[in-house]
Amino acid sequence: MDMRIDGSHGEGGGQILRTALSLSALLGKEVEFERIRAGREKPGLRPQHLAGVRALARIAGARVEGDEIGSQSLTFSPGKVRGGVYRFNVAEERGSAGSVTLILQVLLLPLCFGPSSSQVTLLGGTHVRWSPPFHYLSTVLLPTLGRMGLRCESEIEKWGWYPKGGGIVRIKILPVRELKPIDLSTRGRPRSIFGISATSNLPAHIALRQKERAHQRIKESLDLVADIKIMDKAPSPGQGTALFLRLESEGGVSGFSALGKRGKRAEEVADEAVGQLAEYMDSGGCIDPYLSDQVIPFAALAKGTSVFTVSRITRHLLTNIWVVKQFLDVRIDVEGREGEPGRVEIHP
């Protein structure tokens, strides 16, 4: 056994599993998990996690033990990562609006170092709670990783909302030989705010109210003007509503989003997303909290020192740093306390 990972460490959620699996496949190291999500209300593997395990097993030709719903133990023995054309359904094991962007977190790193290009189609939730929405992936994460040399294109065909899911996303990944370090230490002045106010199979006035409220709040609290597009007929088998905001500054990009639900007014959705943006602006950090933990594995594999400032140090970030250090000989220095702005340096 090459590695043993305690799935209850730190944040104790599915991110430990995703990052460790990704590095296991990339490095060809067998990994054994124990106490997977032990502290959660429903501990062990859920359908979304199981979908990620099985998708990566197929891509990496892995032997897997313990891959079943509710399992808190898992052994993943990878073979060689193979590029190609793949299609994975998050709801294949059990009807679910599980997040396709979280599945991609498992696959992206090994495929970007794969022997050939890959085209991956993912079916499931594209805009669901507790995960980055597709537009965060396409306009914040991938462009940031693109500065490091990642070559990836993404498109959305259908939107997947909770509880029906049914979204369709396509990702094309071209292999790279090495990743470049990145400096995200200084935010600089804001250049633009772009947004999408979207609804599926709901009255058009909801998207309009989200947009108007966001415009008003951004102007009043930040003295900025946002370009927010309305998508009141986002193609989807289900119903849903969301507001996504992308801030481009001199030093980088960041993203903020909120989802609607029954009984939640359109204005509340806008207030939630703008509130996240305002908190970020007040912090002085260059990247947002959701980007920081996702950048860590890539920066740890880059050829040189990377640095970033973040608007808020999260338990997710600290946990992902711990996972990466189990697999790689890397020094990662964190300045600042959890819940506050901070600075991170990654020395591979």
Backbone torsions as a table, in degrees:
resi	resn	phi	psi	omega
1	MET	NA	122.7	-178.1
2	ASP	-77.3	-44.9	-172.6
3	MET	-138.4	147.1	171.5
4	ARG	-129.6	126.7	-174.9
5	ILE	-120.1	128.6	175.5
6	ASP	-84.5	108.1	-176.9
7	GLY	-71.3	-4.4	178.8
8	SER	-99.4	0.5	-176.0
9	HIS	-65.7	144.3	172.9
10	GLY	56.6	-122.1	-179.2
11	GLU	-63.6	-30.0	170.3
12	GLY	69.6	22.0	-177.9
13	GLY	-109.7	-160.6	-175.7
14	GLY	-69.2	-17.4	-178.8
15	GLN	-63.3	-36.9	177.3
16	ILE	-56.8	-47.0	179.9
17	LEU	-61.7	-47.3	-175.6
18	ARG	-63.5	-48.3	-177.9
19	THR	-66.5	-43.4	-178.7
20	ALA	-65.7	-40.9	177.0
21	LEU	-62.3	-43.5	-179.1
22	SER	-60.2	-46.2	179.3
23	LEU	-71.0	-33.7	176.2
24	SER	-59.5	-47.5	-179.8
25	ALA	-66.6	-41.0	-178.2
26	LEU	-66.0	-43.3	-174.3
27	LEU	-91.6	-8.1	-178.5
28	GLY	70.4	30.5	-179.0
29	LYS	-104.9	126.9	175.0
30	GLU	-67.7	139.7	-178.4
31	VAL	-133.6	139.1	176.7
32	GLU	-116.7	125.5	178.5
33	PHE	-101.8	143.5	172.5
34	GLU	-136.1	155.0	179.3
35	ARG	55.4	43.6	-179.8
36	ILE	-64.0	120.5	177.9
37	ARG	50.8	41.0	-172.2
38	ALA	-62.7	-30.5	-176.5
39	GLY	-91.4	2.7	-177.6
40	ARG	-80.9	160.8	179.0
41	GLU	-59.9	-40.0	172.8
42	LYS	-117.0	89.7	-174.4
43	PRO	-69.3	167.8	177.2
44	GLY	82.6	-172.1	-177.2
45	LEU	-71.9	130.9	171.2
46	ARG	-102.8	169.8	-176.1
47	PRO	-52.5	-38.9	-179.2
48	GLN	-64.0	-42.4	179.3
49	HIS	-67.7	-40.9	-179.8
50	LEU	-62.5	-39.0	177.9
51	ALA	-61.6	-40.8	178.2
52	GLY	-65.3	-42.8	178.9
53	VAL	-59.4	-48.7	-175.3
54	ARG	-72.2	-33.3	176.4
55	ALA	-64.5	-46.0	-179.7
56	LEU	-68.1	-35.9	178.2
57	ALA	-60.1	-38.8	178.7
58	ARG	-68.0	-43.3	-178.6
59	ILE	-67.9	-35.5	-175.2
60	ALA	-101.2	5.6	-179.2
61	GLY	55.5	44.1	-171.8
62	ALA	-92.1	152.3	168.7
63	ARG	-95.9	131.3	-174.2
64	VAL	-127.8	138.4	173.1
65	GLU	-127.1	137.1	178.2
66	GLY	91.5	14.1	-177.4
67	ASP	-86.5	82.5	177.2
68	GLU	-150.1	156.7	-178.1
69	ILE	-57.4	130.6	177.3
70	GLY	88.3	-8.4	-178.5
71	SER	-68.0	133.1	176.3
72	GLN	-102.1	1.0	177.7
73	SER	-127.5	140.9	-177.8
74	LEU	-152.3	138.1	172.6
75	THR	-119.4	127.9	-177.3
76	PHE	-123.5	114.2	-177.7
77	SER	-115.9	96.7	-172.3
78	PRO	-77.8	152.7	167.8
79	GLY	-100.3	-128.6	179.0
80	LYS	-105.2	136.4	177.5
81	VAL	-67.6	135.5	-179.8
82	ARG	-122.2	129.7	170.9
83	GLY	-74.2	174.4	178.8
84	GLY	147.0	-164.3	-179.9
85	VAL	-106.0	122.5	-175.7
86	TYR	-130.0	153.7	176.3
87	ARG	-141.0	123.6	-178.1
88	PHE	-130.1	136.7	-179.5
89	ASN	-113.8	116.4	-179.4
90	VAL	-60.8	-28.9	-175.6
91	ALA	-92.9	10.6	-175.6
92	GLU	-63.6	-41.6	-179.0
93	GLU	-73.9	-41.6	-178.6
94	ARG	-158.3	139.5	-179.1
95	GLY	-47.0	123.1	-172.1
96	SER	-160.1	147.7	170.8
97	ALA	-100.6	33.2	-180.0
98	GLY	-54.5	149.3	-170.1
99	SER	-74.6	127.8	175.4
100	VAL	-74.1	-28.6	-179.9
101	THR	-70.0	-31.2	176.4
102	LEU	-72.9	-33.5	173.9
103	ILE	-62.8	-40.7	-179.0
104	LEU	-65.2	-30.2	176.9
105	GLN	-59.0	-29.8	178.3
106	VAL	-75.6	-36.2	-169.3
107	LEU	-93.1	-28.2	-167.0
108	LEU	-63.3	-47.5	-175.2
109	LEU	-63.4	-52.4	179.5
110	PRO	-64.3	-34.8	-179.1
111	LEU	-71.8	-30.6	-179.3
112	CYS	-71.0	-20.0	174.0
113	PHE	-103.8	13.1	-176.8
114	GLY	-69.2	171.6	-177.3
115	PRO	-77.4	-16.5	-178.9
116	SER	-153.7	173.1	-178.7
117	SER	-69.3	159.4	-179.3
118	SER	-136.1	146.5	171.3
119	GLN	-125.1	119.0	-174.7
120	VAL	-119.1	126.0	173.0
121	THR	-106.4	126.8	-178.2
122	LEU	-118.6	132.4	179.1
123	LEU	-115.4	132.0	179.1
124	GLY	157.0	-144.2	-179.5
125	GLY	-86.7	127.8	178.3
126	THR	-104.0	-23.2	179.5
127	HIS	-140.5	84.9	-175.9
128	VAL	-134.7	162.9	-176.5
129	ARG	-63.4	153.6	173.4
130	TRP	64.0	25.4	177.7
131	SER	-155.5	155.2	178.6
132	PRO	-67.1	133.8	175.5
133	PRO	-69.7	162.0	-178.5
134	PHE	-53.7	-40.6	-175.4
135	HIS	-71.2	-21.8	170.4
136	TYR	-68.5	-45.6	177.0
137	LEU	-56.3	-49.5	-170.5
138	SER	-77.2	-27.9	-174.2
139	THR	-114.7	-7.9	178.9
140	VAL	-121.4	-61.2	-175.3
141	LEU	-64.7	-54.5	-175.4
142	LEU	-64.6	-41.2	174.8
143	PRO	-61.9	-36.2	178.1
144	THR	-65.9	-46.6	177.8
145	LEU	-67.0	-26.8	175.8
146	GLY	-61.5	-32.5	176.6
147	ARG	-66.4	-19.2	178.2
148	MET	-92.7	-5.2	178.7
149	GLY	113.8	-7.0	178.6
150	LEU	-63.9	136.0	179.6
151	ARG	-116.6	105.9	-171.9
152	CYS	-150.7	138.6	176.2
153	GLU	-124.0	146.5	-178.8
154	SER	-139.0	151.0	175.4
155	GLU	-149.5	152.1	178.2
156	ILE	-115.0	130.0	178.7
157	GLU	-99.2	-43.1	176.9
158	LYS	-135.5	146.6	177.8
159	TRP	-90.0	139.5	178.4
160	GLY	-117.1	115.0	-179.6
161	TRP	-107.7	158.2	172.1
162	TYR	-71.6	137.7	5.2
163	PRO	-100.1	-4.3	-172.4
164	LYS	-77.2	-31.4	-174.9
165	GLY	67.1	-133.0	176.6
166	GLY	79.5	9.2	176.8
167	GLY	-73.2	157.2	178.9
168	ILE	-132.5	123.6	180.0
169	VAL	-128.6	140.5	177.5
170	ARG	-121.5	135.3	-178.5
171	ILE	-127.7	131.8	173.2
172	LYS	-113.5	126.8	-175.7
173	ILE	-123.0	123.0	176.1
174	LEU	-100.4	138.8	-175.9
175	PRO	-69.9	151.2	176.1
176	VAL	-125.6	155.5	177.2
177	ARG	-88.2	-36.3	178.0
178	GLU	-154.8	159.9	177.9
179	LEU	-106.7	145.0	179.2
180	LYS	-90.6	148.8	174.4
181	PRO	-67.7	162.9	-177.0
182	ILE	-135.1	143.8	177.1
183	ASP	-114.7	109.2	178.1
184	LEU	-122.2	46.7	-173.3
185	SER	-90.9	-24.4	-176.3
186	THR	-124.7	122.2	-178.2
187	ARG	-71.8	-44.4	-175.9
188	GLY	75.0	-167.7	-176.8
189	ARG	-80.2	147.9	175.6
190	PRO	-68.1	138.1	178.5
191	ARG	-101.4	-43.2	-177.8
192	SER	-161.7	154.4	171.1
193	ILE	-122.5	119.3	177.3
194	PHE	-111.9	144.0	-179.9
195	GLY	-143.8	161.6	174.0
196	ILE	-131.4	123.7	172.8
197	SER	-109.3	110.8	-168.4
198	ALA	-125.0	147.1	171.4
199	THR	-140.6	153.9	173.5
200	SER	-128.3	123.8	174.1
201	ASN	56.0	38.4	176.8
202	LEU	-135.8	163.0	180.0
203	PRO	-56.6	139.7	-175.0
204	ALA	-63.3	-25.4	-175.8
205	HIS	-65.9	-20.5	-178.9
206	ILE	-65.9	-47.7	178.7
207	ALA	-62.9	-38.2	179.7
208	LEU	-65.6	-43.5	-180.0
209	ARG	-65.4	-38.0	176.9
210	GLN	-61.6	-44.5	-179.4
211	LYS	-63.7	-48.7	-176.2
212	GLU	-63.8	-41.0	179.0
213	ARG	-65.1	-42.5	179.9
214	ALA	-63.9	-43.1	176.8
215	HIS	-55.9	-47.5	-177.8
216	GLN	-62.5	-48.2	-177.5
217	ARG	-65.5	-41.3	-178.9
218	ILE	-65.7	-39.0	179.2
219	LYS	-68.6	-45.1	-175.7
220	GLU	-71.3	-44.0	-171.9
221	SER	-92.0	-26.7	-175.4
222	LEU	-119.0	-8.6	-177.7
223	ASP	55.0	41.7	177.8
224	LEU	-126.2	161.8	178.5
225	VAL	-116.0	130.7	-178.8
226	ALA	-108.7	144.8	173.6
227	ASP	-100.4	98.6	-175.5
228	ILE	-110.8	121.6	179.9
229	LYS	-92.5	143.5	176.5
230	ILE	-97.2	130.2	171.0
231	MET	-124.3	88.3	-175.9
232	ASP	-93.3	6.5	176.0
233	LYS	-135.9	44.2	177.7
234	ALA	-60.1	121.6	-173.6
235	PRO	-65.0	126.3	-176.8
236	SER	-164.7	149.0	173.5
237	PRO	-76.9	-10.8	-177.2
238	GLY	-121.5	-171.7	178.1
239	GLN	-109.4	144.6	177.1
240	GLY	-178.6	166.8	179.4
241	THR	-149.8	145.6	-178.5
242	ALA	-155.0	155.1	170.2
243	LEU	-126.9	127.7	178.7
244	PHE	-122.5	134.9	179.0
245	LEU	-125.2	133.6	178.4
246	ARG	-122.5	119.8	177.6
247	LEU	-101.1	124.7	172.9
248	GLU	-105.7	122.3	177.0
249	SER	-114.2	176.7	179.3
250	GLU	-61.0	-32.6	-174.8
251	GLY	-95.6	-14.8	-177.5
252	GLY	172.0	-170.3	-179.5
253	VAL	-123.3	154.4	178.1
254	SER	-145.9	159.4	-175.9
255	GLY	-140.1	150.3	-175.7
256	PHE	-146.0	139.8	-174.6
257	SER	-149.7	160.2	175.2
258	ALA	-147.6	146.9	-179.0
259	LEU	-111.8	145.6	174.1
260	GLY	-86.2	165.7	172.9
261	LYS	-158.2	167.4	-178.2
262	ARG	-57.7	127.5	-179.9
263	GLY	90.5	-5.8	179.5
264	LYS	-101.7	117.8	-175.7
265	ARG	-69.3	152.5	179.5
266	ALA	-56.6	-37.5	-180.0
267	GLU	-65.3	-33.4	177.3
268	GLU	-67.7	-37.3	177.2
269	VAL	-60.6	-47.1	179.4
270	ALA	-63.1	-44.3	-179.7
271	ASP	-59.9	-38.5	-178.4
272	GLU	-64.8	-47.6	-179.1
273	ALA	-66.8	-43.8	-179.8
274	VAL	-67.0	-33.7	177.2
275	GLY	-61.5	-41.0	176.6
276	GLN	-62.9	-43.2	178.6
277	LEU	-61.3	-43.9	-178.8
278	ALA	-65.0	-40.8	177.7
279	GLU	-61.3	-42.3	177.9
280	TYR	-62.2	-44.8	-178.8
281	MET	-62.0	-35.2	-179.1
282	ASP	-72.0	-21.0	-170.3
283	SER	-79.6	-32.0	-175.2
284	GLY	86.9	-8.9	179.5
285	GLY	-70.7	156.4	-178.2
286	CYS	-84.0	-39.4	-178.4
287	ILE	-117.0	160.4	-178.0
288	ASP	-84.9	166.0	-175.0
289	PRO	-62.8	-28.7	-175.4
290	TYR	-76.4	-26.6	-179.6
291	LEU	-81.1	-31.5	-170.8
292	SER	-59.3	-48.8	-176.8
293	ASP	-71.3	-28.1	-179.3
294	GLN	-74.3	-25.9	-179.8
295	VAL	-77.2	-28.7	-170.9
296	ILE	-52.5	-52.0	-177.3
297	PRO	-61.5	-36.1	-179.5
298	PHE	-70.6	-43.1	179.5
299	ALA	-65.2	-33.7	180.0
300	ALA	-67.9	-19.7	-180.0
301	LEU	-102.5	-2.4	-178.5
302	ALA	-73.8	159.4	-179.8
303	LYS	-90.4	75.6	-179.6
304	GLY	141.4	174.6	-176.6
305	THR	-82.9	130.1	174.9
306	SER	-109.5	152.7	179.7
307	VAL	-145.6	143.1	172.6
308	PHE	-149.0	152.7	167.8
309	THR	-106.1	143.2	-174.9
310	VAL	-127.4	145.5	-176.6
311	SER	-68.1	-24.9	177.9
312	ARG	-157.2	124.2	174.6
313	ILE	-75.2	125.2	-176.3
314	THR	-112.0	162.7	174.5
315	ARG	-63.7	-33.2	176.0
316	HIS	-59.1	-44.9	-179.9
317	LEU	-61.4	-50.3	-177.3
318	LEU	-63.5	-36.7	178.8
319	THR	-68.6	-41.4	-179.5
320	ASN	-67.0	-34.5	174.7
321	ILE	-60.9	-43.8	178.5
322	TRP	-59.7	-45.4	-179.1
323	VAL	-61.9	-47.5	-178.5
324	VAL	-59.0	-39.0	-178.3
325	LYS	-71.8	-16.1	173.7
326	GLN	-71.8	-27.0	-175.1
327	PHE	-103.4	-30.0	-170.6
328	LEU	-122.7	147.1	174.5
329	ASP	-84.1	86.4	-173.2
330	VAL	-139.4	142.1	175.0
331	ARG	-102.9	127.0	-180.0
332	ILE	-126.3	115.4	-178.5
333	ASP	-101.2	129.2	179.9
334	VAL	-117.3	123.3	174.3
335	GLU	-107.8	126.9	-178.7
336	GLY	115.5	164.0	-177.5
337	ARG	-106.3	155.6	178.0
338	GLU	-55.9	133.7	-179.6
339	GLY	91.4	-4.9	-179.2
340	GLU	-123.2	164.8	175.2
341	PRO	-60.1	153.3	-178.3
342	GLY	-158.7	179.8	-178.6
343	ARG	-133.0	138.7	-178.0
344	VAL	-130.2	132.4	174.2
345	GLU	-120.1	131.9	-178.4
346	ILE	-115.9	118.6	-177.9
347	HIS	-115.1	94.7	-179.5
348	PRO	-64.6	NA	NA
